[in-house]
């Protein structure tokens, strides 16, 4: 989807800015899931924490205006080093809670 991306990925340059400016992709919406997990050995080593420490497991899919996924990421964050806030606007369905097995809005 993004030929020639690797050489463009350098320190202090936003990947999102590259995708928007170099490839002309428009981000229309994102679907993000946030779960709680415990650090395994690999995550503990990478995040410099203790195995078993609580982590947020975060998955994000960004869609363009045609509901085509244009970005996917999955990462872990130490739960004691961040605070997440959520703001929801829109119609009633945007205000509802969804179980883990629910599909993201607009996904087929």
N, C-alpha and C positions, 0 to 999 in steps of 0.2 A: 504494500500500500504506500510505503514511503521510500522509494528507491534513493540511495545515496544519503540516507539519514545518518548512518554511523559517523562519518567524518564531521558532521555538523554538531555532534554532541560533545561539547567542551564545557569545562568548568565555568560557572557563573553565567550560563546561557540557559534560559528556560526552554525545556522541550516543547511546552505548549506554544511559546512564541515562535519557535521554528516551524511547528506544524501549521500554525495560522499564517505566518508570513511567507515561508518558503513554499508550502504546498497549497496555500489558499483554502484551508479547511476552516469551516465555521462550526463552532461548538454551539449546539442548541439546548442540550439538556444532559444531565448526568444522573446515573443511578448508582448509589453507593450503599454497600452493606457494611455493617460494623458488628463484629462479634468479639467475644471474650475468649481467649485461649491462654494456655500456660506455655512459657518458653521451653522448648526442647533444647538439647545440647547445641545444635547448630545455631538456632536463634540466639541463645544465651551468649555464645561466643561472638557472633556478629554484633549484637546489641550491647555487649559488655555488661551483662546482668547475670543473675543466678538462675540456673535451670529451675523451672517452676514459677518464676515471676509472672505476674499477670500481664498479658499483652492485649492490645486491640489488633484483630485481624481485619484488615480493610480491603475490600474489593471495590473497584470503581470502573464503570463503563460510561464513556462519553459518546453521545450521539450527535450526528449532524442534523440539519433541518429536515432531512428525508428519513429520519429514524434509522440511519445506518450507523453501526458502531464504528467509531474512528479512533478510539483509544481504550485500552484495557490496562489496568494495573492492579496488582495485589501486593500488599506490604504489611509489615508488622510495626507497631509503635508501642513502646513501654507505656503502660497505662498511668504510671505515676509521673510521667513527664509531659503530659498534655491534657488539655480540656477540649472537648468537642461541643459545639453549639449547633443547633439545628433551627433553621427558620423555614417555615412552610407557608406557601401562599398558593392561591388558586382555588379550584373548586373543591367540593366535599371529598372527592376520592383522594385528593392530595393530602388530606388531613387524617386519613385512616391508617391504622397500623397494619403491617403485613407480616405474615409468618415467613420463616426462612425459605420454605418451599414455594412461596408465591413468586411469580414472575415479575420482573421489573416492569414498570409502566411502559407500554408501547412495544414491549418485546414480543416476538412471535415464536 
